[in-house]
Amino acid sequence: MASAAESVRRYSRFFRDSDVRTVLDYGAGTLRNTRFLANQGFSVYAADIPEQIERIIRLSSAIPLAGVLEAEELDHAALDVDLVVSTYVLNIIPEG
């Protein structure tokens, strides 16, 4: 399993010190950042394109997630998150 992005690992203490409690991992992919943040005690939502959701649900069975959402659902989701983590994905998720 791949480890969390260096930036996520480096700033997780800053997130906690800044009273971040709930995180949206936008473009969760293989859940590397999701898993790390959940293990650090954050409440984490995972979001990705529809084609990834089934895989994310399978991978997340051992991770206590706040929820799993398709990226298209974010427009009407009433999420109250403190932080959005998006490593690279803004370049690869197509416009809908």
N, C-alpha and C positions, 0 to 999 in steps of 0.2 A: 504494500500500500504506500502511495506517495505521501510525503509529509506536507504539512500546511505550507502555504506560500511564506517566504521569508518575511514579507511585510506584515502579514497577519501574526506570525509568531513574535516579531519584534515589537509590535504595537499592542499586543493583547493586554499587557500591564497598563499601558496608557488608557486603553478602552475602559478597563475596570476602574482605574483612578478617576476617570471622567464620568463615572456613574452610568456607563453603558450596561444595560441589563439584557436587552433584546436586540437580536441581530438578524438581518435578512441577508442570506448568502445568495446573491443574484447570479445565476449561472453556476449552480452548485456542482454540476458535473459528477466527479467521483467522490464527492463529499469530503475531500481532504481538509478544506478550511472549516466546513460544518462540524466535522468530527472533532477537530482541534478545539474550536470555540465551545462546543458543548462540553467537552472534557474540562475546559477551564471554568465551567459553571455558568456560561451564558445560555439564555433561552434563544434557540436558533430556528429560524424558518429557512427552508431550502426552496429555491425557485429555479426553474429551468424551462427549456423549450419542451413542448409536449412529447417529443420523441425520447426525451431523457427521463421523464417522470417515472415510468415503470421501473427503470433501472435504479433510480434514486430510492424508490420505495423498497426495493429488494436490499439495497446496500444499507439502508437506514434502520433495518430491523433491530440492530443492537445500539442505536443512538437515540437518546431521548429528545426527539425533535418537537418544537412548538407546532410545526406544520409543514406540509409540502404543497407547493403551488406551481401551476403552470405559469410561465411568464405572462401569458395573455390575461390571467386572472388578476394580476397586480393592479390593473386600472380600477377595479371595483372592490378589491379586498380592503377591508377596514383594518389594516395592520397598524399597530402602534409600535414602531421599532425605533430604537435609538441610533442604530448604525446600519448602513448598507455596505456590504463587502462585495466587490465585483472585480475580480482579477482577470483581466483580458477580455471578458465576454462581450463588452459593449461593441467590440469590433466584429463579432461573429454572429450575433443574434440578428436575424433579418427583421426589417420593418414589417409590421403587420397591418 
